[in-house]
Amino acid sequence: MTRIPVGQHSKGDRQLADSAWAFPLVGAGIGAVAAFVLLIAQLIGLGDWLSALLAVLGGLLLTGAIHEDGLADTADGLLGGHDRDRKLAIMRDSRHGTYGVLAIVLSVGLRAAALAQIGDAVHAGLALVAAHAASRAVLPAAMSLLSPARADGLGATAGMPRPAAVFTAAAIAVVIGLTSLGPLHGAVALGLAAAAVYAAAAFARRQVGGYTGDVLGAFQQIAEIVMLLAAAAR
């Protein structure tokens, strides 16, 4: 989930599925790094917008933009393909088309705009931690409720997280979200993010029959964007 090396994942084992409970903790760490970048940028006087963009960039550098890549491939495939096989083929192509480029631009722009709207470095930093944690916690649930769309690739080889891992990931995300954003604001943000990912999952199921690694990346991006937008709402 990041560029930080933590051991090799072998094809066909359950390492990824068995570690699913920790996804929101990894997300919280990524959010904390992005929050630190935002704080430093504001302390040296760069202003809300530049600080927000640099915070998003910090997260991108740490993750290698893996989820943004998934969002772009998913947008190209689901919106550009005419049938299931063509959609999956487009998603596997490493090149990005118009839909993919627009998806990345909108993702970065909406997140930066939400952070700039929050303004205050402390509140924006807490929103980053909550959004990154919650957006990773939706992935175990999606992997449990949806079927892999193809027989190979990340979706098929990662395995299905156990119910305890799904529940633990969700519980950790709820605690972080409510603590970071406050009980009411946090509950609203978490609820909206869950609803958005549920809608996206239903759409993916109709389009390609389930999820791929790219689709999981799109789910993470959708949840993160919605969490930040909800945190910015007044």
C-alpha angles and dihedrals in degrees: 000000000000139000090255108111113234102160136301123292112220121212114259099016127112100239094117096044093045092052093049093105089067097052094100091049090055088047092051089053092051090048091050091054091049090047091052090052090050092049094050091047091052093045091057090050104253093140133232100294099045090043091051093050092048090050090054089047090052090057091046092053092049095049098035087237088279094149093044088054089052091049091052094048091047093050091049093047103041095040100034105040124086099208139015097267093047092048091053091046092052091049090054092053109097092213118093125224133199096287092049095049092048091049092055093045091050092045094053093040096049093047093048091046091051092051092047089050091054088050101174109101095221096050093041090049092051089048089054092052092048094045095048092046097046094044091058093045092063091062098072090049091050091048089053099044099041131055124232110268094218136028095242136038131060095312093058099038100042094071129218117295115239117251091250091056092049092049093045093050091049092047093050091049092049092051092048093044096049093043094048100041102025128256099283100033091042094050091050092048093048092047093050092047092050091049092049093050091046090055091047091049092052089050092049091049091054094045104043106001098254142338140322129187088268092052090052088053089052090051090053092050093048092050093047093049093048092047092052093045090050090048089052094050115105 
